[in-house]
Amino acid sequence: MALRSDLAFDPWDPAFLADPYPAYAELRARGRVHRYEPTDQWLVPHHADVSALLRDRRLGRTYQHRFTHEDFGRTAPPPEHEPFHTLNDHGMLDLEPPDHTRIRRLVSKAFTPRTVERLKPYVQRLAGELVSRLVEAGGGDLLADVAEPLPVAVIAEMLGIPEADRAPLRPWSADICGMYELNPPEETARRAVRASVEFSAYLRELIAERRRNPGEDLISGLIAAHDEGDRLTEQEMISTCVLLLNAGHEATVNATVNGWSVLFRHPEQLAALRADHSLVPSAIEELMRYDTPLQLFERWVLEDIEIDGVTIPRGAEIAMLFGSANHDPAVFDAPEKLDLTRRDNPHISFSAGIHYCIGAPLARIELAASMTSLLEQAPTLRLAAEPRRKPNFVIRGLEGLSVEIG
């Protein structure tokens, strides 16, 4: 059952990228699963199905723990892409048990709730300083001035990356994350490979230094972490650090600017938030639901599965549409309405199952810190120019968000 060409789902169409949610409603109305030829994937738009599939062990982020490329009916990536895949394939996000279980257990020993909570004063102070500079300047680019530097600095601080070394982190991350878009072009792959080589080389040196001189940072913790004789290999440590940086700020950056862009389009909700800062926690959850930073998450079908009478064979790829699931009226009352007081909000913006985002508590601290600082220090903040959306689908964000102090 392939999608008709007249359907509105087109992840390369600027009109779709500007507002994909009407197309998602059409997908949900037409069924629970759709074959999409341009990406050779099966699209799943309903919340119940996405939630269940995220926990279904017949699906996997990888298949290489069970099959060769040939056995699975897939073509191996080009050899010239190997540095990217070596980096990517040794991170928790793209591993399955038993490797995923072992690595996540070891990382969790260093990335504890206490470690995250201990960062809260630093996060709040840094957010306050960034917003203060924005206010003193009378405005600026909310993305470049606040949304981006905050989570990058926080995760770099956690990892123990010296301030003088942090400038390349965001460009490296952006180049690597380009490979997560649908059908990335070869130029994107070249940039990702170059960033993978450079970032890995930098971290290899930093890990060697931390072995000689351990500190209180996360890299030192990853080196020390062990469990029944298990330790992280050097490649696993490198891949974990890159994953924590990429996942640890991409979602937060985009949630911040997407969220404020939405608030500016809903002045009555923004006014309510300004009048009652206790709404910040529920506002963060609602904004992540309303304009989801990660729109799609992929899984390989390791064993035949059936959805609504349709058999999806082993070797196929499923694309779970998080943005659509977060607007499913079967789960959310009036999903197209922004409601910062929404209490029943089981959004899946942080995924679910064994791949639930390990950094979700940190992301919430960062989002709360920047939002609270902006509400307190810039109560008359307003949009200065219509924002331009990035030409990406999977990772949804803006090129910038120009603001001024009213």
C-alpha positions in Angstrom: 0.0 0.0 0.0 2.1 2.9 -1.3 1.2 6.5 -0.6 -0.6 8.3 -3.4 1.4 11.1 -5.0 -1.4 13.6 -4.1 -0.9 13.2 -0.4 0.5 16.2 1.4 3.4 14.3 3.1 6.5 15.5 1.4 9.6 16.0 3.7 11.4 18.0 1.1 8.6 20.5 0.4 9.1 23.9 2.1 5.4 24.2 2.7 5.3 20.9 4.4 8.4 21.7 6.5 6.7 25.0 7.6 3.8 23.1 9.0 3.7 19.3 8.7 0.9 18.7 11.1 -2.0 18.9 8.6 -0.3 16.3 6.5 0.1 14.1 9.6 -3.7 14.4 10.2 -4.3 13.1 6.7 -1.9 10.2 7.3 -3.7 9.2 10.5 -7.1 9.4 8.8 -6.0 7.2 6.0 -4.6 4.4 8.2 -2.1 3.1 10.7 0.8 2.3 8.3 1.8 3.6 4.9 4.4 2.5 2.4 6.5 5.5 1.3 8.5 4.8 -1.8 10.8 7.9 -1.9 12.6 6.8 1.3 11.8 3.0 1.1 10.1 3.2 4.5 6.9 2.3 6.3 5.4 5.4 8.0 3.6 5.0 11.3 1.6 8.1 12.4 -0.5 7.0 15.4 0.6 7.4 19.0 -0.5 4.0 20.2 1.5 2.3 17.4 4.6 4.4 17.8 4.6 3.9 21.5 4.2 0.1 21.2 6.8 -0.2 18.4 9.4 1.8 20.5 9.2 -1.1 23.0 8.9 -4.0 20.4 12.0 -6.1 20.5 11.2 -7.4 17.0 12.5 -4.0 15.8 16.0 -2.6 16.2 18.1 0.5 15.8 20.6 -1.8 14.1 20.4 -5.3 12.6 24.1 -6.1 12.6 23.9 -7.8 15.9 21.9 -10.5 14.2 22.4 -10.3 10.4 25.0 -9.3 7.8 24.1 -6.7 5.3 23.6 -9.4 2.7 21.4 -11.6 5.0 19.2 -8.6 5.7 18.9 -7.6 2.0 20.7 -4.4 2.5 23.8 -2.8 1.0 26.7 -2.0 3.1 27.6 1.7 3.4 30.3 3.0 1.1 33.8 2.4 2.5 34.5 6.2 2.4 31.7 6.7 4.9 33.4 4.3 7.4 34.6 7.0 10.0 31.0 8.2 10.4 29.6 4.7 10.8 32.4 3.6 13.2 31.5 6.6 15.4 27.8 6.3 15.1 27.5 2.5 15.4 29.3 2.3 18.7 26.9 4.8 20.5 24.0 3.6 22.6 21.4 5.1 20.2 22.4 2.7 17.4 23.0 -0.4 19.4 20.8 -3.2 20.6 21.1 -5.6 23.6 23.4 -7.0 24.8 25.8 -4.2 23.8 23.2 -1.4 24.4 22.4 -2.8 27.9 26.1 -3.0 28.9 27.0 0.4 27.6 23.9 2.2 29.0 24.5 0.5 32.4 28.1 1.8 32.4 27.3 5.3 31.2 24.5 5.5 33.8 27.2 5.0 36.5 28.7 8.3 35.5 25.6 10.1 34.2 23.7 9.8 37.5 20.7 11.9 38.6 22.9 13.4 41.3 25.5 14.5 38.7 22.7 16.1 36.7 21.1 17.8 39.7 24.5 19.1 40.8 24.7 21.0 37.5 21.5 22.9 38.1 23.0 26.0 39.8 25.6 26.3 36.9 22.9 25.9 34.3 20.7 28.6 36.0 23.6 31.0 36.4 24.8 30.6 32.8 21.2 31.0 31.4 20.9 34.2 33.5 24.1 35.6 32.1 23.3 34.8 28.5 19.8 36.4 28.8 21.3 39.4 30.6 23.6 40.0 27.7 20.7 39.7 25.3 18.7 42.2 27.3 21.6 44.7 27.5 21.9 44.5 23.7 18.2 45.3 23.3 17.7 41.9 21.6 19.4 39.7 19.1 19.2 36.1 17.8 17.7 34.0 20.5 19.2 30.9 18.9 22.8 32.1 18.6 22.8 34.2 21.8 20.9 31.9 24.3 19.5 28.6 22.9 22.7 27.3 21.4 25.5 28.4 23.8 23.6 27.2 26.9 23.4 23.4 26.3 26.7 23.3 24.4 28.5 24.8 27.4 26.6 22.6 29.8 27.5 19.3 28.1 31.0 20.5 27.5 31.3 21.3 31.2 30.0 17.9 32.1 32.4 16.2 29.8 35.3 18.3 31.0 36.1 19.9 27.6 38.2 23.1 28.3 36.5 26.3 27.2 39.3 27.1 24.8 38.5 23.9 22.9 34.7 24.3 22.6 34.3 26.4 19.4 34.3 23.4 16.9 31.8 21.4 19.0 28.6 22.8 17.5 29.9 22.7 13.8 31.0 19.1 14.3 27.7 18.2 15.8 25.7 19.9 13.0 27.7 18.1 10.3 27.3 14.7 11.9 23.6 15.2 12.5 23.1 16.0 8.9 23.3 12.2 8.2 20.1 11.7 10.2 18.0 13.4 7.6 16.2 11.4 5.0 18.3 10.4 1.9 21.2 12.7 2.8 23.3 13.8 -0.2 26.9 12.9 -0.7 28.2 16.3 0.3 26.4 15.9 3.6 28.1 12.5 4.0 31.5 14.1 3.3 31.0 16.8 5.9 29.9 14.1 8.4 32.9 12.0 7.8 35.3 14.9 8.2 33.6 15.9 11.4 33.7 12.3 12.7 37.4 12.1 12.1 38.2 15.4 13.7 35.9 15.0 16.7 37.2 11.5 17.3 40.8 12.5 17.2 40.2 15.4 19.6 38.4 13.1 22.1 41.0 10.4 21.8 43.6 12.9 23.0 41.3 14.2 25.8 40.6 10.7 27.0 44.3 9.9 27.1 44.9 13.1 29.2 42.1 12.1 31.6 43.6 8.7 32.0 46.8 10.4 33.1 45.1 13.1 35.2 41.5 12.1 36.2 39.1 14.8 37.2 35.5 15.2 38.4 34.2 15.3 34.8 32.1 12.8 32.9 34.9 11.5 30.7 36.9 10.6 33.9 33.7 8.9 35.2 33.4 6.9 31.9 37.0 5.8 32.2 36.4 4.7 35.8 33.0 3.1 35.2 33.1 -0.7 35.5 30.7 -3.5 36.3 31.6 -7.1 36.9 34.8 -6.6 34.9 33.1 -4.8 32.0 34.5 -1.5 30.9 33.9 0.8 28.0 36.3 0.5 25.1 38.0 3.6 23.9 35.7 3.7 20.8 32.6 3.3 23.0 33.8 6.2 25.1 34.4 8.4 22.1 31.0 7.5 20.6 29.3 8.0 23.9 30.8 11.5 24.3 29.7 12.5 20.8 26.2 11.1 21.3 25.9 13.0 24.6 27.0 16.2 23.0 24.9 15.8 19.8 21.7 14.5 21.5 22.5 16.6 24.6 22.1 19.9 22.8 20.3 19.4 19.4 16.9 18.8 21.0 17.4 21.5 23.6 18.4 24.1 21.0 15.5 23.3 18.8 13.0 23.0 21.6 14.0 26.4 22.8 13.6 28.3 19.5 10.6 26.2 18.2 9.0 26.8 21.6 9.5 30.6 21.6 8.4 30.9 18.0 5.2 29.1 19.0 4.7 31.3 22.0 5.0 34.5 19.9 2.3 33.1 17.6 0.0 32.5 20.7 0.1 35.8 22.6 -2.6 34.8 24.9 -0.7 31.8 26.1 2.5 33.8 26.4 0.7 36.4 28.5 -0.6 33.6 30.8 3.0 32.2 31.2 4.3 35.7 31.9 1.6 36.2 34.6 2.4 32.8 36.2 5.9 31.4 36.0 4.8 28.3 37.8 3.5 27.2 34.4 7.1 26.7 33.2 7.3 22.9 33.7 4.0 22.1 32.0 4.7 24.8 29.3 8.0 23.0 28.4 6.2 19.6 28.0 3.4 21.2 25.9 5.8 23.1 23.6 7.8 19.9 23.0 4.6 18.1 22.1 3.2 20.9 20.0 6.2 21.4 17.8 8.3 18.3 18.2 12.1 18.8 17.9 12.7 15.2 16.6 10.0 14.5 14.0 10.9 10.9 13.0 12.7 7.9 14.6 13.7 4.9 12.6 13.7 1.1 13.3 14.7 -1.9 11.3 12.3 -4.8 11.2 14.2 -7.9 12.5 11.2 -10.2 12.3 8.0 -9.9 10.3 5.4 -7.8 12.1 1.8 -7.0 11.3 0.1 -3.6 11.7 -3.6 -3.3 11.0 -3.6 -6.4 8.8 -0.5 -5.3 6.9 2.6 -7.5 7.1 5.8 -5.6 7.2 8.6 -8.0 6.3 12.0 -8.5 7.9 14.5 -6.2 6.3 12.1 -3.3 6.0 12.6 0.0 7.8 9.9 1.7 9.9 9.7 5.5 10.3 7.8 6.4 13.5 6.4 9.9 13.1 6.9 11.5 16.6 5.4 14.8 15.4 2.2 13.0 14.2 2.0 10.8 17.4 2.2 14.0 19.5 -0.9 15.4 17.7 -3.0 12.2 17.8 -6.5 13.2 18.9 -7.0 9.6 20.3 -4.5 10.6 23.0 -4.5 14.4 23.3 -7.6 16.5 23.8 -7.7 19.2 21.1 -4.2 18.4 19.9 -3.9 21.4 17.6 -4.6 23.7 20.5 -1.6 25.0 22.4 -2.5 24.6 26.1 0.4 25.4 28.5 -1.7 24.1 31.4 -2.2 20.7 29.8 -1.7 18.0 32.5 -2.4 14.8 30.6 0.5 15.0 28.2 2.2 11.6 27.4 4.2 13.0 24.5 7.0 10.9 23.1 9.5 13.6 22.2 12.1 11.9 24.4 11.3 8.5 22.8 10.4 5.4 24.9 11.6 1.9 25.8 15.3 1.1 26.1 16.3 4.1 24.0 14.5 6.6 26.1 16.7 9.7 26.2 19.2 9.4 29.0 19.6 13.2 29.0 15.9 14.1 29.3 16.3 15.3 33.0 19.2 17.6 31.9 17.3 18.9 28.9 14.3 19.8 31.2 16.7 21.7 33.6 18.2 23.6 30.7 14.8 24.5 29.1 13.4 25.6 32.4 16.5 27.7 33.2 16.4 29.6 29.8 12.7 30.1 29.8 12.6 31.3 33.4 15.5 33.7 32.8 13.8 35.1 29.7 10.5 35.5 31.5 12.1 37.3 34.5 14.6 39.5 32.7 12.8 40.1 29.3 9.1 40.4 30.1 8.6 42.4 26.9 10.5 40.1 24.6 8.9 40.1 21.1 9.6 38.8 17.7 11.7 41.2 15.5 11.5 39.3 12.2 9.7 36.3 10.8 11.9 33.3 11.5 13.3 31.1 8.7 13.0 27.3 9.1 15.9 25.0 8.5 15.4 22.9 5.4 15.4 19.8 7.6 12.6 17.4 8.4 13.9 14.8 11.0 15.6 17.4 13.2 13.1 20.3 13.2 14.5 23.7 14.0 15.0 27.3 12.8 17.9 29.1 11.2 17.6 31.8 13.8 15.0 33.6 15.9 15.4 37.4 15.8 14.0 39.1 18.9 13.9 42.5 20.5 13.0 43.9 23.9 9.7 45.6 23.6 
